[in-house]
């Protein structure tokens, strides 16, 4: 905590940003899922062409986005970890670290998923009138193996998805791919035992359409973070009122609350006080309100006397 005596201001900080929530545990699980999904992507891609199955090719395309998504998640964790080690020894221009890479990766994942879904639906419409020959038996074997691979990856990522939006992005992709594998199995059974070759195109289209709403939700969440909006359902007015009720505080302005990355929120505010108030006490109470009532451990407060002028010159 430091004081700028020339301007009569005091600045206070609560605990700084903590290490990324996706630590060594998440890295290991992501790596395991990456190897499993990445290896099976090639199997589905090759047999998608061999069997002439759109459903299998769409599932392979979705698996490819899984591989990219998990790869970006791993890269984001690694880069954030390197920054953390480096920044402990020297100053770095990335003053908030590289934690935001996690959100960028999640946003790119969402874009990739929407693109894949659009391609699958377009291809399905093209195929519906032609009913091409599809090798149902080989398609069925590959789909069952794909389902097993997705179940393993799903179990690896399930816990981490509750702690990290980046891991959640990879988790949702694997979940969608798991459902897609079930759809491919149904299509393969319909082709092999009922002769319904059109089932391949229909299931392929359904897989694409099923991906879209989940991708859009993930993308909107990432955009909200990138735009530095306050966390969803956060009571901004309530926080302003609580800070204003601190004894001696006469005005609260320039209040900002934003999300840095998964489970890491931050806040800053200017607290105007009467001339005789002890700034130390105001800072301590403000920090307690922020941490205990709102769960934000990184807060920056500027305490300024009532006689100070200049803050209103900043209009954003």
Residue, then its C-alpha position, 0 to 999 in steps of 0.5 A: x500500500x502506498x501513498x501519493x502525498x503530493x496529490x493527497x491520494x492513497x492507492x490500495x491493492x488486494x492480493x494480485x492475480x493468482x496463478x492460472x487455475x489450469x495448472x499441472x493437473x489440467x495440463x496433464x489431462x488436456x495432453x491425454x485428451x489431445x493424444x487420444x482425440x488427435x490419434x483417432x481423428x486420422x482414423x475417422x478421416x481416412x475411413x470417412x473417405x473409404x466408406x464415403x460417409x458424410x456423418x463420419x467425415x463430419x465427426x472427423x472434422x469436429x474431432x479436428x476442431x477438438x484437436x485444435x481447441x485442446x492444442x490451443x488450451x495447452x499452449x495458453x496454459x504453457x505461455x501463462x506459466x512461462x510468463x509467471x516464472x519470468x515475471x517473478x524475476x523482471x518486469x514485463x510489458x504484459x502487466x496482467x500476464x498472459x491469462x487472457x490467452x485462455x479466453x482467446x483460445x475459447x473464442x477461436x474454438x467457437x468460431x471453428x465449431x460454427x464453421x464446421x457446422x456450416x460446412x456439414x449442413x451444406x454438404x448434407x443438403x448436397x447429398x440428400x438428393x443423390x444417396x451415394x453408396x456408403x459402407x455401413x459395416x466399416x462405418x459402424x466399427x469406426x464409429x464405435x471406436x470413436x465413441x470409446x475415444x470420446x468417452x475417455x477424453x470426456x472423463x479426462x476433461x470433465x473436472x477441469x471444465x468447472x474451473x476453466x472456460x478454456x478447458x470447458x471449450x475443449x470439454x464441450x467440443x468432446x461432449x458434442x463429438x461424443x453425441x456425434x459418435x452416437x449419431x454416426x452409430x445410428x446412421x451406420x446401423x440404419x444403412x447396414x440393416x435397413x438400407x437407408x443410405x439417406x440416414x448418413x446425410x441426415x445424421x451429418x446435418x443433425x450433428x452440425x446443427x447440434x454443435x451451433x448453439x453450444x458454440x455460440x454460447x461459448x463464443x458469447x461468453x468469451x466475447x463478454x470477457x474480451x470486452x471487459x464487461x462485468x461478470x454475469x449477474x455481478x451486482x455492480x450497483x450493490x458494490x458501489x452502494x457498499x463502498x459508499x457506506x464506508x464511514x468517511x466516504x462521500x463519493x464513489x466513482x470510476x468503478x470498474x469490474x472485469x474478468x481477467x480469465x476463468x475464476x479471476x475477476x478484478x476491480x478498481x474504483x476511486x473513493x472520495x473521502x472527507x478531509x480528516x478520514x484515515x485512508x488506511x482504514x478506508x482501504x482496509x474496509x474496501x478490500x474486505x468488502x470486495x473479497x468477502x462479499x463479492x469474491x474478488x481478491x484483486x482490487x485497486x482503490x484510489x482514495x482521494x480527499x474531497x478537496x481534490x479535483x481532476x478525476x472528472x476530466x477522465x470521461x470513460 
